[in-house]
Amino acid sequence: MGRNHWVRSILLVVSVACALVLVSCGAALEESAGPKAWIGAPKQGTEVPPGQVPVMCHAFARGGVAQVELFVNGAFSSRLVNTTNPGASYFNASLSFEAGAPGLYVLLCRALDQAGAAGQSEPVRIEVGGEAPTATPREAVPPTSTPTQTERPPTVTPTTTGTPTPTPTSTPTARARPTISFEADPSLIVQGQCSTLSWDVEGATEVYLNGQGVVGHGTRPECPPQTTAYTLLVQSLVGDITTVVTIDLDDPTAQFASTAITADAAFRSRLVDCTHIDRLNLGPIPTTKLDWLQPHEGNIIDFLYRSRALQVSQPAAVGA
């Protein structure tokens, strides 16, 4: 009686402890901000044969999981939309991909909630080995009548000598460098305008834009108040690669003045055609005689065109 009482007490304490652990884990997961994703199978470092590789992705989102996506070596592979219960906080997605060649593969699961927010899993690296084993079909032997024993002379198997056949060795798969496209359109804006950053990355394990994790393909509008540089960090199996683009802010109030002392008619003509020069003086014009041609108030030309100033000095008289 006393021993059974102690056994029941120990079992009760263990059950309460397990329940507290499960409740605390569930509460910690639900209190975390944003969707979460993790890979249940295959495990880290697993070796699988080539062919169709199944991947089990698990997802959690407080507002309900909308879909789960699978990325292989930084490239999108497949997705599964939660159509059975879109409001469920937990969702298991059974996905797969085709591993056509031996080598190292990096898997990544990405969960999206109903509002479009995303969260990705830790990368899982697996090794795809050599050829998948294939079953050798057995040749069917048709039924025969009762066999009669026939005496046959013994068969002598000849022994062959020569060079032994070398054992084939597997050649390691070369790790390809990722392809990266990163640009800003337009790259030159004025105050108040915006530009669009766009990037396309293939063959990467992780991608970061200004330190923030992003997917391999995407766009983002940017309206910087000043000239700003943006950095795209691509992590891959061959190392980290950094690409930088700059959005320049143009100052429409800045003016460029130039004075050219030359008798070359072709050069003077090219200077006149260069509309980036706001104030152009051709010839040795003294500073005290400069006429900046300031526009007066109400001039309709000022509202239709950008003003430029052009002065040409009189050529010196021959023999003077």
Summary of the structure (lengths in Angstrom):
residues: 320
radius of gyration: 37.6
end to end distance: 135.4
largest distance: 136.5
contacts: 726
relative contact order: 0.10
helix: 15%
strand: 39%
